[in-house]
Amino acid sequence: MCEDPRFSIARLSLLDRGMVFVVAHVRGGGEMGRLWYEHGKMLHKKNTFSDFVAAAKHLVDSGLTRPERLVALGGSAGGLLVGAVANMAPELFAGILAQVPFVDPLTTILDPSLPLTVTEWDEWGNPSTTAMSMRT
């Protein structure tokens, strides 16, 4: 998902209180073109998670924050992202805020009666017609 710059009164309130708000453009988003997007989907999804961990490490290593002050936020597929990074690098985050997290993609994608499932096959694959569901 691309995140265009936009004004947020909720973010302004946080910034006024000394918080730092960062948007990590990780592989799987469209910010850097089609290849960037392709390198973060299907069997390359782990790149998305690794990029996010690298961004968090950069924030800590550069002195912009400390792990005890770093919180990751993600919704839907971003909820899957923050759930994954919480398991990959728990030492980096004081908290995780997963809003409507997409944390069981295999079960969801296997059920075409659910809203959005069929349209998401391009992003996640269709395990019903491939051996993808058996590769984990």
Stockholm file with secondary structure:
# STOCKHOLM 1.0

chainA/1-136         MCEDPRFSIARLSLLDRGMVFVVAHVRGGGEMGRLWYEHGKMLHKKNTFSDFVAAAKHLVDSGLTRPERLVALGGSAGGLLVGAVANMAPELFAGILAQVPFVDPLTTILDPSLPLTVTEWDEWGNPSTTAMSMRT
#=GR chainA/1-136 SS CCCCCCCCHHHHHHHHTTCCCCCCCCTTSSTTCHHHHHTTSGGGHHHHHHHHHHHHHHHHHTTSCCGGGCEEEEEEHHHHHHHHHHHHCGGGCSEEEEEEECCCHHHHHTCTTSTTHHHHHHHHCCTTTSSGGGCC
#=GC SS_cons         CCCCCCCCHHHHHHHHTTCCCCCCCCTTSSTTCHHHHHTTSGGGHHHHHHHHHHHHHHHHHTTSCCGGGCEEEEEEHHHHHHHHHHHHCGGGCSEEEEEEECCCHHHHHTCTTSTTHHHHHHHHCCTTTSSGGGCC
//
